[in-house]
Amino acid sequence: MTGLRTAVSRLRRELAGHPAEFPDRGIAEDELAALDAMAVSGAPEIPRLRRSLLLIAGAIGSVSALACALRDVRVAVDLFGEPPRR
């Protein structure tokens, strides 16, 4: 959980400090807040973690200045494993 919170916090800071506006910035901010809330709760749902990650990547994936921080969030989410198969 600590790794996820750290990675999310870093990406939130970098996103807040990024000067460019882009259409899906609000989506990224909302999903980062959701990831942080799940990490704080101590019992994140893996499918929800992955959904948030996909939304964040789609929203800011083209902003190269945020690539390293986004990668750290992906690595942290991957540590929770794959969602259960249906």
Secondary structure by P-SEA (a helix, b strand, c coil): caaaaaaaaaaaaaaaaccccccaaaaaaaaaaaaaaaaaaccccaaaaaaaaaaaaaaccccccaaaaaaaaaaaaaaacccccc
